[in-house]
Amino acid sequence: MPPRATTLVDPRFPAELRRLRQARGLSLRQLAAVVSHGKSLLHQLEAGQTKPTVDVAVRLDDALQANGALAALVVETPRGDDRLAYVTAHRGRVDRATVDALAGLLAGYRRLEDAIGAAAITQPVRDHFDTVTSLLRDAPDGVRHRMVDLAGQWAQFAGWLSLAQGQERAATAWNARALQWAEEAGNGDLVATVLSFQGYQAECRHELPTMIRLSQEARRDQSVNAALRAYCAGQEARGLAMAGAEATAVTDRLSEASDLSAQAAEEPLSPWGYWYTPSFFAIQQGSVLRHLGATDSRANDRAVELLTAGVAGVNEEAGNAEWHGHNLIHLAVAQAQAGDTVASRETLAAADSIAVATASHDLARKVTEAVRLLRLSATP
């Protein structure tokens, strides 16, 4: 059977519950009376010793007049529909409706990761992936191609979740599976996506020639979505800047990325590329220019401008995602290079808060590296 839906709790819930209760001037006993739950349960919730149900979170949200902010920190994993449960019990009856149900489930997990981070959803995603591969083995010829394509998408997302948590070996294995299935399905966009993520892995390992090569390879196919090719060109530009290439080589790639991102505005985005927005591309270009900004004040001024605008444009749902924390680090570095150490400390503190809230060891490590590089305190 498919894994049952489980409740996922954002790590920020205990502290936020305590903060809201104290702000309302309520004791644990008083709040317990309002929501018709025991004082001991509320104590355990604030201590992080017990996970709230969705219903309890909604009641507390109402009692504390949080306008949905507290309730939003407790969600159920996305559910497959009845069709998915049926075909899991009847392996030979995988059909288009099954594929659509699994695609919808994956889309739900992607959005959920933006809101509460990778750590909370990794195991449910892997459990559902086992269902996907099981159904793939039994898929009839008429739908096997679509199932292979979908399996590649699930593996790519699992790879991203591993990478977001600094699990390098797991990310490598997931990306290898995703690439194999993407190639079998003939999905050029997914192939390019996996190659670009492998390039990002190389960046995390500071293997810049590999990062540049994979970024080039990922955008070689001109039929690939323009937004994805824009991302790859920008990633190549960042690799060149980090490697100390001539500024003209870097700006040439940035110009290409800018042209492609403008073209992308006229094309529909893939389900695994919905984040390629104008704000995203502003942040990416700013992240490149901040590397040039170490020796070019005009490039750094432009980096601060782009990164500030891009960070401000990130939607509220994704404002606490791990990847947004990495964006903040780029901004903090550019601010420090511009001499604004107060703003830099505040930005790093915001990134560190995301690392704590999402239990992201990888982001926490990079915040620490930035603090050491800039010789700043992580708090204002």
Disulfide bonds with the S-S distance in Angstrom:
none
